[in-house]
Amino acid sequence: MATRLDGKTKDGVNYTYLRDKDGKPRKDAHGREVRSYTWRYRDAAGKSRQVTSRNLDDARRKRDEIRDTLNKGTYRDPRNGRTKVKDYAIKWLAARKPFMDYNTWQTHEKRIRNHIIPKLGDLRMDQLDAQAIEGFQAHLAAGRSLGTARCYFTTFNQILADAVNKGVLTIDPRKGTTKIKTEWLKKKVPFEPDEAGAIEGMATGELRRLIKIKRGTGLRISELLALDEEQIDWTEGSETLHVDRQIGGDDDHGTIIKDPKSAKGDRVIPGVPQLIGVLGRDRG
């Protein structure tokens, strides 16, 4: 039977020989006996810990990193990083709920459910590295504008920052990552006035009415579809439109009328007398 400790290197790393059930030493492809290396230490709270590796250089690297963080007072338990990404993301979301409005929280929840968990959820937090993060960025950028991809990445970025701040990650995995570029993204070119006019001219009925309103106000589609006459101040000569709602989806209730996406979305658009005719309001 192998003893618990077979030896120690000159710089204090313990090692044991790995053996089979019959007690014979295990050997690698080159016929050398296989060792397991262990370095024991006490953490900042005085608890006994150890790092283990089949590779001596790796054990020494981990030892030196831990010594450095202990000396600097920045030590974090490496076991914290074993949490799965999906578990940490869900825990982060629950903890942030009291500090967010409903729309913001729901946006983060959808990004976690639709993108972070499917692409990264089964990785441990300490397995996140530059390659994994760049791959996730590429996933978000596929078929989306740069601005949209960056917005989607904001949720993941906040989760990583939280993990670093709380000591779950001893090293920020975002270091060394390359941000997505714009060269390969298809640029959106707005219609010229005559093109927009031609489109409006070909439309009929309710569609033409909606196009007229959008051209005159610049409303988002979700805001346009939620538009109601009560949002308009009909005071002659100073007509205004108060944008304070949008149409959207809800997991529990389906399509609903809800608040704007952000505080900036709640706004007043001045000078829209053309809406009187478009909405069919006869002011005499």
Secondary structure, DSSP 8 states (H G I E B T S, - for coil): ---S--EE-TTS-EEEE-B-TTS-B-B-TTS-B-EEEEEEEE-TTS-EEEEEESSHHHHHHHHHHHHHHHHHT----GGGGGSBHHHHHHHHHHHHGGGS-HHHHHHHHHHIIIIIHHHHTTSBGGG--HHHHHHHHHHHHTTS-HHHHHHHHHHHHHHHHHHHHTTS-SS-TTTT-----STTS-------HHHHHHHHHH--HHHHHHHHHHHHH---HHHHHT--GGGEE--TT--EEEE--EEEEETTTEEEEE--SSGGGSEEEE--THHHHHTT----
